[in-house]
Amino acid sequence: MTPDLTPDLVRDVATTSLAWLGARRKRFVLGTEALEAAGAVNSTWKPLGELAQVCSTVLRRTGPADPLHERAADLLAFAWDQTEQGELLVRQQRREPFATYPLEVYAAFASAGLRHDAFAELAAAVARARGRQLVEQVPTRRLGVLFAEQHCGRDTDAAVPEVLDRTWLGGLAEPWTFERLSGYALTHVVFHLTDWGRGGPGVPPDLATHLTLWLPPWLDTCLDAGHWDLTCELLAVAASVPDPPDAEPDPGILAAAWERVAAARCPSGAIPEEEEIRAGADDEPEFTWTYHSTLMAAFAAVLQGART
């Protein structure tokens, strides 16, 4: 941590974010639309998988006596129950054999030790099919699928370097080409390489050096735009590389960013994805526009707290 970064502030963001998520767990319930043939994946399975992903990391990076650990364990158990302990994931994978979302959601649970042997066997079999291997995906998504397959017993290490080199971050694209899409792409490359802050092969030295140099201006860009969701993801990246982004001329960039994120919270503890969608001084934006940024705030805060 930089000298100016207050651990208590970061801890408070983690606490209020997880409390808000816990109070709104019903919004993560899988409804009947999630099980339909053309179900709304982005509003059903995706939020549930993201909740599981973050809670799994919180469990790994906090001790059993930590209240954050207890809250994350409770939310993770709730999320696993929503899948009927993995049975619904088997159903969805059979229904859509070449869809990757059941695998990606399962990997979030499996990383916390919640496994379903039948799903793992089915997913591994599907992954061997040429139809899955040849599906056209952007490199960042493909990287995530490769690491998710490892949770089903597949050895995909040999394929990672080539895919990594084709991503915006892995290919060391010009830093000035940073914008929203490339920002989310680079954060997810780091998340995949670090198994969402739980381990993984880690960020290669050349990419870590690149990130250390360029995270400060990228963070500044997001802060100026009031883009809190991507700001939180970049803060999670900052907590995932070997050294924090403390390059001149602003060595206090992390402290300033965390202060801005903390100030962006609604009274309830929710953090809007963007400043412009804030409803009002005493209100909070709709769940759809707050849950992910609040999840990412908790994720980044726990990773940052674990660096101390």
ChimeraX commands (.cxc) that place a marker at each C-alpha (Angstrom):
marker #1 position 0.00,0.00,0.00 radius 0.5
marker #1 position 1.10,3.56,-0.60 radius 0.5
marker #1 position 1.75,5.58,2.61 radius 0.5
marker #1 position -1.29,7.78,1.97 radius 0.5
marker #1 position -3.76,4.93,1.57 radius 0.5
marker #1 position -5.89,4.42,4.68 radius 0.5
marker #1 position -6.61,0.74,5.40 radius 0.5
marker #1 position -9.71,1.66,7.42 radius 0.5
marker #1 position -11.26,3.38,4.40 radius 0.5
marker #1 position -10.67,0.37,2.17 radius 0.5
marker #1 position -12.04,-1.94,4.84 radius 0.5
marker #1 position -15.15,0.23,5.18 radius 0.5
marker #1 position -15.82,-0.03,1.45 radius 0.5
marker #1 position -15.57,-3.83,1.66 radius 0.5
marker #1 position -17.89,-3.93,4.66 radius 0.5
marker #1 position -20.61,-1.66,3.29 radius 0.5
marker #1 position -20.50,-3.28,-0.16 radius 0.5
marker #1 position -20.91,-6.83,1.15 radius 0.5
marker #1 position -23.63,-5.68,3.55 radius 0.5
marker #1 position -25.57,-4.13,0.66 radius 0.5
marker #1 position -25.22,-7.30,-1.41 radius 0.5
marker #1 position -26.34,-9.44,1.50 radius 0.5
marker #1 position -29.43,-7.31,2.06 radius 0.5
marker #1 position -30.38,-7.71,-1.60 radius 0.5
marker #1 position -29.67,-11.39,-2.09 radius 0.5
marker #1 position -33.21,-11.94,-3.37 radius 0.5
marker #1 position -32.27,-10.00,-6.48 radius 0.5
marker #1 position -29.83,-12.83,-7.33 radius 0.5
marker #1 position -32.50,-15.54,-7.14 radius 0.5
marker #1 position -32.76,-17.61,-10.32 radius 0.5
marker #1 position -36.27,-17.24,-11.68 radius 0.5
marker #1 position -37.99,-19.44,-14.22 radius 0.5
marker #1 position -36.63,-17.28,-17.05 radius 0.5
marker #1 position -33.12,-18.54,-16.24 radius 0.5
marker #1 position -34.17,-22.09,-17.13 radius 0.5
marker #1 position -35.93,-21.32,-20.39 radius 0.5
marker #1 position -34.43,-22.33,-23.72 radius 0.5
marker #1 position -33.74,-18.71,-24.64 radius 0.5
marker #1 position -33.30,-17.47,-21.09 radius 0.5
marker #1 position -31.97,-14.05,-20.16 radius 0.5
marker #1 position -28.46,-15.20,-19.20 radius 0.5
marker #1 position -27.10,-11.70,-18.60 radius 0.5
marker #1 position -29.76,-10.88,-16.01 radius 0.5
marker #1 position -29.92,-14.29,-14.30 radius 0.5
marker #1 position -26.89,-16.59,-14.46 radius 0.5
marker #1 position -24.34,-13.82,-14.99 radius 0.5
marker #1 position -25.13,-11.89,-11.77 radius 0.5
marker #1 position -25.26,-15.13,-9.77 radius 0.5
marker #1 position -21.91,-16.25,-11.17 radius 0.5
marker #1 position -20.35,-12.88,-10.41 radius 0.5
marker #1 position -21.62,-13.04,-6.84 radius 0.5
marker #1 position -20.09,-16.50,-6.46 radius 0.5
marker #1 position -16.82,-15.36,-8.01 radius 0.5
marker #1 position -16.37,-12.45,-5.62 radius 0.5
marker #1 position -17.47,-14.38,-2.54 radius 0.5
marker #1 position -15.04,-17.17,-3.39 radius 0.5
marker #1 position -12.21,-14.64,-3.46 radius 0.5
marker #1 position -13.30,-13.04,-0.19 radius 0.5
marker #1 position -13.23,-16.47,1.45 radius 0.5
marker #1 position -9.73,-17.13,0.14 radius 0.5
marker #1 position -8.31,-13.74,1.15 radius 0.5
marker #1 position -9.83,-13.38,4.63 radius 0.5
marker #1 position -9.56,-15.44,7.81 radius 0.5
marker #1 position -12.41,-17.51,9.27 radius 0.5
marker #1 position -12.79,-15.10,12.19 radius 0.5
marker #1 position -13.24,-12.11,9.89 radius 0.5
marker #1 position -16.89,-10.91,9.62 radius 0.5
marker #1 position -16.31,-10.44,5.88 radius 0.5
marker #1 position -15.44,-14.12,5.62 radius 0.5
marker #1 position -18.64,-15.11,7.40 radius 0.5
marker #1 position -20.79,-12.89,5.19 radius 0.5
marker #1 position -19.14,-14.18,2.01 radius 0.5
marker #1 position -19.60,-17.80,3.11 radius 0.5
marker #1 position -23.30,-17.15,3.72 radius 0.5
marker #1 position -23.77,-15.52,0.30 radius 0.5
marker #1 position -21.82,-18.26,-1.46 radius 0.5
marker #1 position -23.97,-20.95,0.15 radius 0.5
marker #1 position -27.06,-19.05,-0.95 radius 0.5
marker #1 position -25.75,-18.83,-4.53 radius 0.5
marker #1 position -24.88,-22.55,-4.61 radius 0.5
marker #1 position -28.38,-23.37,-3.39 radius 0.5
marker #1 position -29.75,-21.40,-6.35 radius 0.5
marker #1 position -28.07,-23.90,-8.67 radius 0.5
marker #1 position -29.50,-26.80,-6.65 radius 0.5
marker #1 position -25.92,-27.71,-5.72 radius 0.5
marker #1 position -24.91,-27.80,-9.38 radius 0.5
marker #1 position -27.85,-29.81,-10.76 radius 0.5
marker #1 position -29.22,-26.85,-12.72 radius 0.5
marker #1 position -25.82,-26.28,-14.29 radius 0.5
marker #1 position -25.86,-29.86,-15.58 radius 0.5
marker #1 position -29.31,-29.23,-17.02 radius 0.5
marker #1 position -28.22,-26.03,-18.75 radius 0.5
marker #1 position -25.05,-27.58,-20.17 radius 0.5
marker #1 position -27.03,-30.46,-21.63 radius 0.5
marker #1 position -29.57,-28.05,-23.08 radius 0.5
marker #1 position -26.90,-25.77,-24.56 radius 0.5
marker #1 position -23.83,-28.00,-24.99 radius 0.5
marker #1 position -21.64,-25.32,-26.57 radius 0.5
marker #1 position -22.62,-22.45,-24.31 radius 0.5
marker #1 position -19.76,-21.49,-21.99 radius 0.5
marker #1 position -21.70,-19.74,-19.24 radius 0.5
marker #1 position -22.54,-22.94,-17.28 radius 0.5
marker #1 position -18.81,-23.78,-17.20 radius 0.5
marker #1 position -17.81,-20.26,-16.16 radius 0.5
marker #1 position -20.40,-20.13,-13.39 radius 0.5
marker #1 position -19.39,-23.59,-12.19 radius 0.5
marker #1 position -15.72,-22.60,-12.08 radius 0.5
marker #1 position -16.55,-19.82,-9.62 radius 0.5
marker #1 position -18.07,-22.35,-7.23 radius 0.5
marker #1 position -15.43,-25.02,-7.83 radius 0.5
marker #1 position -12.69,-22.58,-6.88 radius 0.5
marker #1 position -14.27,-22.50,-3.41 radius 0.5
marker #1 position -14.50,-26.29,-3.22 radius 0.5
marker #1 position -18.17,-26.57,-4.24 radius 0.5
marker #1 position -18.07,-29.31,-6.85 radius 0.5
marker #1 position -20.48,-31.44,-8.85 radius 0.5
marker #1 position -18.72,-34.44,-10.38 radius 0.5
marker #1 position -21.34,-35.06,-13.07 radius 0.5
marker #1 position -21.07,-31.49,-14.30 radius 0.5
marker #1 position -17.27,-31.59,-14.34 radius 0.5
marker #1 position -17.32,-34.80,-16.42 radius 0.5
marker #1 position -19.90,-33.40,-18.83 radius 0.5
marker #1 position -18.08,-30.07,-19.23 radius 0.5
marker #1 position -14.75,-31.81,-19.83 radius 0.5
marker #1 position -16.32,-34.00,-22.52 radius 0.5
marker #1 position -17.89,-31.00,-24.24 radius 0.5
marker #1 position -14.59,-29.12,-24.10 radius 0.5
marker #1 position -12.89,-31.89,-26.09 radius 0.5
marker #1 position -15.34,-31.53,-28.97 radius 0.5
marker #1 position -14.10,-29.70,-32.05 radius 0.5
marker #1 position -17.29,-27.66,-31.98 radius 0.5
marker #1 position -16.26,-26.13,-28.66 radius 0.5
marker #1 position -12.59,-25.77,-29.52 radius 0.5
marker #1 position -13.35,-23.97,-32.79 radius 0.5
marker #1 position -16.06,-21.65,-31.51 radius 0.5
marker #1 position -15.14,-18.07,-32.36 radius 0.5
marker #1 position -14.47,-16.01,-29.24 radius 0.5
marker #1 position -12.62,-12.79,-28.54 radius 0.5
marker #1 position -9.22,-13.62,-26.98 radius 0.5
marker #1 position -10.07,-12.30,-23.51 radius 0.5
marker #1 position -13.17,-14.49,-23.32 radius 0.5
marker #1 position -11.25,-17.47,-24.66 radius 0.5
marker #1 position -8.64,-16.98,-21.95 radius 0.5
marker #1 position -11.36,-17.10,-19.30 radius 0.5
marker #1 position -12.81,-20.29,-20.76 radius 0.5
marker #1 position -9.40,-21.96,-20.78 radius 0.5
marker #1 position -8.90,-21.26,-17.08 radius 0.5
marker #1 position -12.50,-22.28,-16.29 radius 0.5
marker #1 position -11.87,-25.63,-17.99 radius 0.5
marker #1 position -9.03,-26.28,-15.57 radius 0.5
marker #1 position -11.60,-26.49,-12.78 radius 0.5
marker #1 position -13.04,-29.48,-14.63 radius 0.5
marker #1 position -9.72,-31.26,-14.80 radius 0.5
marker #1 position -8.57,-30.06,-18.24 radius 0.5
marker #1 position -4.91,-29.12,-18.74 radius 0.5
marker #1 position -5.06,-25.98,-20.87 radius 0.5
marker #1 position -1.75,-24.37,-19.87 radius 0.5
marker #1 position -0.17,-24.92,-23.30 radius 0.5
marker #1 position -2.88,-22.89,-25.03 radius 0.5
marker #1 position -2.70,-19.90,-22.67 radius 0.5
marker #1 position 0.40,-18.03,-23.99 radius 0.5
marker #1 position -0.85,-17.78,-27.58 radius 0.5
marker #1 position -4.29,-16.58,-26.50 radius 0.5
marker #1 position -2.78,-14.14,-24.00 radius 0.5
marker #1 position -0.61,-12.57,-26.71 radius 0.5
marker #1 position -3.74,-11.81,-28.74 radius 0.5
marker #1 position -5.43,-9.81,-25.98 radius 0.5
marker #1 position -5.23,-6.01,-25.74 radius 0.5
marker #1 position -3.08,-6.21,-22.61 radius 0.5
marker #1 position -1.02,-9.25,-23.57 radius 0.5
marker #1 position -0.15,-7.72,-26.93 radius 0.5
marker #1 position 0.98,-4.50,-25.19 radius 0.5
marker #1 position -1.31,-2.29,-27.23 radius 0.5
marker #1 position -0.47,1.40,-27.25 radius 0.5
marker #1 position -1.52,2.82,-23.84 radius 0.5
marker #1 position -3.27,5.77,-25.45 radius 0.5
marker #1 position -5.76,3.38,-27.08 radius 0.5
marker #1 position -7.26,2.72,-23.64 radius 0.5
marker #1 position -11.03,3.21,-23.58 radius 0.5
marker #1 position -13.97,1.46,-21.93 radius 0.5
marker #1 position -13.90,-1.80,-23.91 radius 0.5
marker #1 position -10.13,-2.19,-23.73 radius 0.5
marker #1 position -10.29,-1.28,-20.04 radius 0.5
marker #1 position -12.66,-4.11,-19.23 radius 0.5
marker #1 position -10.65,-6.44,-21.46 radius 0.5
marker #1 position -7.39,-5.73,-19.63 radius 0.5
marker #1 position -8.92,-6.11,-16.17 radius 0.5
marker #1 position -10.37,-9.48,-17.04 radius 0.5
marker #1 position -7.07,-10.71,-18.46 radius 0.5
marker #1 position -5.53,-10.00,-15.04 radius 0.5
marker #1 position -8.48,-11.60,-13.24 radius 0.5
marker #1 position -8.11,-14.77,-15.31 radius 0.5
marker #1 position -4.34,-14.92,-14.86 radius 0.5
marker #1 position -4.70,-14.59,-11.08 radius 0.5
marker #1 position -7.78,-16.84,-10.79 radius 0.5
marker #1 position -9.67,-13.80,-9.54 radius 0.5
marker #1 position -7.12,-13.04,-6.85 radius 0.5
marker #1 position -6.92,-16.63,-5.61 radius 0.5
marker #1 position -3.74,-17.82,-7.29 radius 0.5
marker #1 position -3.30,-18.86,-10.92 radius 0.5
marker #1 position -0.08,-18.43,-12.89 radius 0.5
marker #1 position -0.07,-14.72,-12.08 radius 0.5
marker #1 position 0.74,-11.68,-14.22 radius 0.5
marker #1 position 3.93,-12.11,-16.30 radius 0.5
marker #1 position 6.74,-9.65,-15.42 radius 0.5
marker #1 position 6.50,-7.66,-18.67 radius 0.5
marker #1 position 2.77,-7.12,-18.21 radius 0.5
marker #1 position 3.23,-6.27,-14.54 radius 0.5
marker #1 position 5.76,-3.58,-15.50 radius 0.5
marker #1 position 3.41,-2.24,-18.17 radius 0.5
marker #1 position 0.52,-2.10,-15.70 radius 0.5
marker #1 position 2.61,-0.43,-13.01 radius 0.5
marker #1 position 3.47,2.34,-15.45 radius 0.5
marker #1 position 0.06,2.90,-17.03 radius 0.5
marker #1 position -2.53,2.15,-14.37 radius 0.5
marker #1 position -2.25,5.66,-12.85 radius 0.5
marker #1 position -3.32,7.56,-16.01 radius 0.5
marker #1 position -5.98,4.95,-16.78 radius 0.5
marker #1 position -7.36,5.31,-13.27 radius 0.5
marker #1 position -7.36,9.08,-13.63 radius 0.5
marker #1 position -9.34,8.78,-16.85 radius 0.5
marker #1 position -12.03,6.67,-15.17 radius 0.5
marker #1 position -12.15,8.89,-12.09 radius 0.5
marker #1 position -12.60,12.01,-14.19 radius 0.5
marker #1 position -15.44,10.31,-16.07 radius 0.5
marker #1 position -17.09,9.10,-12.85 radius 0.5
marker #1 position -16.96,5.53,-14.19 radius 0.5
marker #1 position -16.98,3.79,-10.82 radius 0.5
marker #1 position -17.43,0.25,-12.12 radius 0.5
marker #1 position -14.29,0.27,-14.26 radius 0.5
marker #1 position -12.46,2.25,-11.56 radius 0.5
marker #1 position -13.12,-0.56,-9.08 radius 0.5
marker #1 position -11.94,-3.16,-11.57 radius 0.5
marker #1 position -8.73,-1.21,-12.13 radius 0.5
marker #1 position -8.23,-0.98,-8.37 radius 0.5
marker #1 position -8.58,-4.77,-8.22 radius 0.5
marker #1 position -5.89,-5.01,-10.90 radius 0.5
marker #1 position -3.68,-2.64,-8.89 radius 0.5
marker #1 position -3.98,-5.00,-5.94 radius 0.5
marker #1 position -3.13,-8.00,-8.15 radius 0.5
marker #1 position 0.16,-6.96,-9.74 radius 0.5
marker #1 position 3.45,-7.41,-7.85 radius 0.5
marker #1 position 3.91,-3.67,-7.22 radius 0.5
marker #1 position 1.25,-0.97,-6.73 radius 0.5
marker #1 position 0.89,1.73,-9.42 radius 0.5
marker #1 position 2.76,4.51,-7.63 radius 0.5
marker #1 position 4.58,6.10,-10.55 radius 0.5
marker #1 position 5.15,9.84,-10.69 radius 0.5
marker #1 position 3.76,12.45,-10.96 radius 0.5
marker #1 position 1.02,11.30,-8.60 radius 0.5
marker #1 position 2.23,8.71,-6.07 radius 0.5
marker #1 position -1.04,9.07,-4.18 radius 0.5
marker #1 position -3.21,7.85,-7.04 radius 0.5
marker #1 position -4.45,4.81,-5.12 radius 0.5
marker #1 position -5.39,6.86,-2.09 radius 0.5
marker #1 position -7.21,9.42,-4.23 radius 0.5
marker #1 position -9.04,6.70,-6.15 radius 0.5
marker #1 position -10.23,4.94,-3.00 radius 0.5
marker #1 position -11.40,8.21,-1.50 radius 0.5
marker #1 position -13.41,8.95,-4.63 radius 0.5
marker #1 position -14.93,5.46,-4.66 radius 0.5
marker #1 position -15.88,5.73,-0.99 radius 0.5
marker #1 position -17.47,9.13,-1.62 radius 0.5
marker #1 position -19.43,7.73,-4.58 radius 0.5
marker #1 position -21.40,5.39,-2.33 radius 0.5
marker #1 position -25.12,5.90,-1.87 radius 0.5
marker #1 position -26.36,6.09,1.74 radius 0.5
marker #1 position -27.29,2.41,1.44 radius 0.5
marker #1 position -23.72,1.44,0.57 radius 0.5
marker #1 position -24.42,0.80,-3.11 radius 0.5
marker #1 position -22.03,2.19,-5.71 radius 0.5
marker #1 position -23.52,3.21,-9.08 radius 0.5
marker #1 position -21.76,2.03,-12.22 radius 0.5
marker #1 position -21.41,5.63,-13.35 radius 0.5
marker #1 position -21.88,8.96,-11.63 radius 0.5
marker #1 position -24.44,10.12,-14.18 radius 0.5
marker #1 position -26.91,7.36,-13.26 radius 0.5
marker #1 position -27.06,8.28,-9.58 radius 0.5
marker #1 position -30.75,8.79,-8.78 radius 0.5
marker #1 position -30.48,11.48,-6.11 radius 0.5
marker #1 position -28.99,12.42,-2.78 radius 0.5
marker #1 position -31.26,10.12,-0.77 radius 0.5
marker #1 position -31.90,7.42,-3.35 radius 0.5
marker #1 position -29.92,4.79,-5.20 radius 0.5
marker #1 position -30.05,3.72,-8.84 radius 0.5
marker #1 position -31.86,0.54,-9.84 radius 0.5
marker #1 position -30.21,-2.76,-8.87 radius 0.5
marker #1 position -29.18,-3.48,-12.46 radius 0.5
marker #1 position -26.98,-0.37,-12.44 radius 0.5
marker #1 position -25.44,-0.88,-9.02 radius 0.5
marker #1 position -24.89,-4.56,-8.28 radius 0.5
marker #1 position -21.81,-5.11,-10.44 radius 0.5
marker #1 position -19.95,-1.98,-9.36 radius 0.5
marker #1 position -20.74,-2.78,-5.73 radius 0.5
marker #1 position -19.45,-6.32,-6.23 radius 0.5
marker #1 position -16.28,-4.98,-7.82 radius 0.5
marker #1 position -15.80,-2.53,-4.96 radius 0.5
marker #1 position -15.95,-5.39,-2.45 radius 0.5
marker #1 position -13.62,-7.47,-4.63 radius 0.5
marker #1 position -11.03,-4.72,-5.00 radius 0.5
marker #1 position -11.22,-3.72,-1.35 radius 0.5
marker #1 position -10.61,-7.26,-0.09 radius 0.5
marker #1 position -7.68,-7.73,-2.49 radius 0.5
marker #1 position -6.20,-4.40,-1.43 radius 0.5
marker #1 position -6.69,-5.19,2.23 radius 0.5
marker #1 position -4.87,-8.49,1.78 radius 0.5
marker #1 position -1.75,-6.63,0.57 radius 0.5
marker #1 position -1.15,-5.03,3.97 radius 0.5
marker link #1:1,2 radius 0.2
marker link #1:2,3 radius 0.2
marker link #1:3,4 radius 0.2
marker link #1:4,5 radius 0.2
marker link #1:5,6 radius 0.2
marker link #1:6,7 radius 0.2
marker link #1:7,8 radius 0.2
marker link #1:8,9 radius 0.2
marker link #1:9,10 radius 0.2
marker link #1:10,11 radius 0.2
marker link #1:11,12 radius 0.2
marker link #1:12,13 radius 0.2
marker link #1:13,14 radius 0.2
marker link #1:14,15 radius 0.2
marker link #1:15,16 radius 0.2
marker link #1:16,17 radius 0.2
marker link #1:17,18 radius 0.2
marker link #1:18,19 radius 0.2
marker link #1:19,20 radius 0.2
marker link #1:20,21 radius 0.2
marker link #1:21,22 radius 0.2
marker link #1:22,23 radius 0.2
marker link #1:23,24 radius 0.2
marker link #1:24,25 radius 0.2
marker link #1:25,26 radius 0.2
marker link #1:26,27 radius 0.2
marker link #1:27,28 radius 0.2
marker link #1:28,29 radius 0.2
marker link #1:29,30 radius 0.2
marker link #1:30,31 radius 0.2
marker link #1:31,32 radius 0.2
marker link #1:32,33 radius 0.2
marker link #1:33,34 radius 0.2
marker link #1:34,35 radius 0.2
marker link #1:35,36 radius 0.2
marker link #1:36,37 radius 0.2
marker link #1:37,38 radius 0.2
marker link #1:38,39 radius 0.2
marker link #1:39,40 radius 0.2
marker link #1:40,41 radius 0.2
marker link #1:41,42 radius 0.2
marker link #1:42,43 radius 0.2
marker link #1:43,44 radius 0.2
marker link #1:44,45 radius 0.2
marker link #1:45,46 radius 0.2
marker link #1:46,47 radius 0.2
marker link #1:47,48 radius 0.2
marker link #1:48,49 radius 0.2
marker link #1:49,50 radius 0.2
marker link #1:50,51 radius 0.2
marker link #1:51,52 radius 0.2
marker link #1:52,53 radius 0.2
marker link #1:53,54 radius 0.2
marker link #1:54,55 radius 0.2
marker link #1:55,56 radius 0.2
marker link #1:56,57 radius 0.2
marker link #1:57,58 radius 0.2
marker link #1:58,59 radius 0.2
marker link #1:59,60 radius 0.2
marker link #1:60,61 radius 0.2
marker link #1:61,62 radius 0.2
marker link #1:62,63 radius 0.2
marker link #1:63,64 radius 0.2
marker link #1:64,65 radius 0.2
marker link #1:65,66 radius 0.2
marker link #1:66,67 radius 0.2
marker link #1:67,68 radius 0.2
marker link #1:68,69 radius 0.2
marker link #1:69,70 radius 0.2
marker link #1:70,71 radius 0.2
marker link #1:71,72 radius 0.2
marker link #1:72,73 radius 0.2
marker link #1:73,74 radius 0.2
marker link #1:74,75 radius 0.2
marker link #1:75,76 radius 0.2
marker link #1:76,77 radius 0.2
marker link #1:77,78 radius 0.2
marker link #1:78,79 radius 0.2
marker link #1:79,80 radius 0.2
marker link #1:80,81 radius 0.2
marker link #1:81,82 radius 0.2
marker link #1:82,83 radius 0.2
marker link #1:83,84 radius 0.2
marker link #1:84,85 radius 0.2
marker link #1:85,86 radius 0.2
marker link #1:86,87 radius 0.2
marker link #1:87,88 radius 0.2
marker link #1:88,89 radius 0.2
marker link #1:89,90 radius 0.2
marker link #1:90,91 radius 0.2
marker link #1:91,92 radius 0.2
marker link #1:92,93 radius 0.2
marker link #1:93,94 radius 0.2
marker link #1:94,95 radius 0.2
marker link #1:95,96 radius 0.2
marker link #1:96,97 radius 0.2
marker link #1:97,98 radius 0.2
marker link #1:98,99 radius 0.2
marker link #1:99,100 radius 0.2
marker link #1:100,101 radius 0.2
marker link #1:101,102 radius 0.2
marker link #1:102,103 radius 0.2
marker link #1:103,104 radius 0.2
marker link #1:104,105 radius 0.2
marker link #1:105,106 radius 0.2
marker link #1:106,107 radius 0.2
marker link #1:107,108 radius 0.2
marker link #1:108,109 radius 0.2
marker link #1:109,110 radius 0.2
marker link #1:110,111 radius 0.2
marker link #1:111,112 radius 0.2
marker link #1:112,113 radius 0.2
marker link #1:113,114 radius 0.2
marker link #1:114,115 radius 0.2
marker link #1:115,116 radius 0.2
marker link #1:116,117 radius 0.2
marker link #1:117,118 radius 0.2
marker link #1:118,119 radius 0.2
marker link #1:119,120 radius 0.2
marker link #1:120,121 radius 0.2
marker link #1:121,122 radius 0.2
marker link #1:122,123 radius 0.2
marker link #1:123,124 radius 0.2
marker link #1:124,125 radius 0.2
marker link #1:125,126 radius 0.2
marker link #1:126,127 radius 0.2
marker link #1:127,128 radius 0.2
marker link #1:128,129 radius 0.2
marker link #1:129,130 radius 0.2
marker link #1:130,131 radius 0.2
marker link #1:131,132 radius 0.2
marker link #1:132,133 radius 0.2
marker link #1:133,134 radius 0.2
marker link #1:134,135 radius 0.2
marker link #1:135,136 radius 0.2
marker link #1:136,137 radius 0.2
marker link #1:137,138 radius 0.2
marker link #1:138,139 radius 0.2
marker link #1:139,140 radius 0.2
marker link #1:140,141 radius 0.2
marker link #1:141,142 radius 0.2
marker link #1:142,143 radius 0.2
marker link #1:143,144 radius 0.2
marker link #1:144,145 radius 0.2
marker link #1:145,146 radius 0.2
marker link #1:146,147 radius 0.2
marker link #1:147,148 radius 0.2
marker link #1:148,149 radius 0.2
marker link #1:149,150 radius 0.2
marker link #1:150,151 radius 0.2
marker link #1:151,152 radius 0.2
marker link #1:152,153 radius 0.2
marker link #1:153,154 radius 0.2
marker link #1:154,155 radius 0.2
marker link #1:155,156 radius 0.2
marker link #1:156,157 radius 0.2
marker link #1:157,158 radius 0.2
marker link #1:158,159 radius 0.2
marker link #1:159,160 radius 0.2
marker link #1:160,161 radius 0.2
marker link #1:161,162 radius 0.2
marker link #1:162,163 radius 0.2
marker link #1:163,164 radius 0.2
marker link #1:164,165 radius 0.2
marker link #1:165,166 radius 0.2
marker link #1:166,167 radius 0.2
marker link #1:167,168 radius 0.2
marker link #1:168,169 radius 0.2
marker link #1:169,170 radius 0.2
marker link #1:170,171 radius 0.2
marker link #1:171,172 radius 0.2
marker link #1:172,173 radius 0.2
marker link #1:173,174 radius 0.2
marker link #1:174,175 radius 0.2
marker link #1:175,176 radius 0.2
marker link #1:176,177 radius 0.2
marker link #1:177,178 radius 0.2
marker link #1:178,179 radius 0.2
marker link #1:179,180 radius 0.2
marker link #1:180,181 radius 0.2
marker link #1:181,182 radius 0.2
marker link #1:182,183 radius 0.2
marker link #1:183,184 radius 0.2
marker link #1:184,185 radius 0.2
marker link #1:185,186 radius 0.2
marker link #1:186,187 radius 0.2
marker link #1:187,188 radius 0.2
marker link #1:188,189 radius 0.2
marker link #1:189,190 radius 0.2
marker link #1:190,191 radius 0.2
marker link #1:191,192 radius 0.2
marker link #1:192,193 radius 0.2
marker link #1:193,194 radius 0.2
marker link #1:194,195 radius 0.2
marker link #1:195,196 radius 0.2
marker link #1:196,197 radius 0.2
marker link #1:197,198 radius 0.2
marker link #1:198,199 radius 0.2
marker link #1:199,200 radius 0.2
marker link #1:200,201 radius 0.2
marker link #1:201,202 radius 0.2
marker link #1:202,203 radius 0.2
marker link #1:203,204 radius 0.2
marker link #1:204,205 radius 0.2
marker link #1:205,206 radius 0.2
marker link #1:206,207 radius 0.2
marker link #1:207,208 radius 0.2
marker link #1:208,209 radius 0.2
marker link #1:209,210 radius 0.2
marker link #1:210,211 radius 0.2
marker link #1:211,212 radius 0.2
marker link #1:212,213 radius 0.2
marker link #1:213,214 radius 0.2
marker link #1:214,215 radius 0.2
marker link #1:215,216 radius 0.2
marker link #1:216,217 radius 0.2
marker link #1:217,218 radius 0.2
marker link #1:218,219 radius 0.2
marker link #1:219,220 radius 0.2
marker link #1:220,221 radius 0.2
marker link #1:221,222 radius 0.2
marker link #1:222,223 radius 0.2
marker link #1:223,224 radius 0.2
marker link #1:224,225 radius 0.2
marker link #1:225,226 radius 0.2
marker link #1:226,227 radius 0.2
marker link #1:227,228 radius 0.2
marker link #1:228,229 radius 0.2
marker link #1:229,230 radius 0.2
marker link #1:230,231 radius 0.2
marker link #1:231,232 radius 0.2
marker link #1:232,233 radius 0.2
marker link #1:233,234 radius 0.2
marker link #1:234,235 radius 0.2
marker link #1:235,236 radius 0.2
marker link #1:236,237 radius 0.2
marker link #1:237,238 radius 0.2
marker link #1:238,239 radius 0.2
marker link #1:239,240 radius 0.2
marker link #1:240,241 radius 0.2
marker link #1:241,242 radius 0.2
marker link #1:242,243 radius 0.2
marker link #1:243,244 radius 0.2
marker link #1:244,245 radius 0.2
marker link #1:245,246 radius 0.2
marker link #1:246,247 radius 0.2
marker link #1:247,248 radius 0.2
marker link #1:248,249 radius 0.2
marker link #1:249,250 radius 0.2
marker link #1:250,251 radius 0.2
marker link #1:251,252 radius 0.2
marker link #1:252,253 radius 0.2
marker link #1:253,254 radius 0.2
marker link #1:254,255 radius 0.2
marker link #1:255,256 radius 0.2
marker link #1:256,257 radius 0.2
marker link #1:257,258 radius 0.2
marker link #1:258,259 radius 0.2
marker link #1:259,260 radius 0.2
marker link #1:260,261 radius 0.2
marker link #1:261,262 radius 0.2
marker link #1:262,263 radius 0.2
marker link #1:263,264 radius 0.2
marker link #1:264,265 radius 0.2
marker link #1:265,266 radius 0.2
marker link #1:266,267 radius 0.2
marker link #1:267,268 radius 0.2
marker link #1:268,269 radius 0.2
marker link #1:269,270 radius 0.2
marker link #1:270,271 radius 0.2
marker link #1:271,272 radius 0.2
marker link #1:272,273 radius 0.2
marker link #1:273,274 radius 0.2
marker link #1:274,275 radius 0.2
marker link #1:275,276 radius 0.2
marker link #1:276,277 radius 0.2
marker link #1:277,278 radius 0.2
marker link #1:278,279 radius 0.2
marker link #1:279,280 radius 0.2
marker link #1:280,281 radius 0.2
marker link #1:281,282 radius 0.2
marker link #1:282,283 radius 0.2
marker link #1:283,284 radius 0.2
marker link #1:284,285 radius 0.2
marker link #1:285,286 radius 0.2
marker link #1:286,287 radius 0.2
marker link #1:287,288 radius 0.2
marker link #1:288,289 radius 0.2
marker link #1:289,290 radius 0.2
marker link #1:290,291 radius 0.2
marker link #1:291,292 radius 0.2
marker link #1:292,293 radius 0.2
marker link #1:293,294 radius 0.2
marker link #1:294,295 radius 0.2
marker link #1:295,296 radius 0.2
marker link #1:296,297 radius 0.2
marker link #1:297,298 radius 0.2
marker link #1:298,299 radius 0.2
marker link #1:299,300 radius 0.2
marker link #1:300,301 radius 0.2
marker link #1:301,302 radius 0.2
marker link #1:302,303 radius 0.2
marker link #1:303,304 radius 0.2
marker link #1:304,305 radius 0.2
marker link #1:305,306 radius 0.2
marker link #1:306,307 radius 0.2
marker link #1:307,308 radius 0.2
view
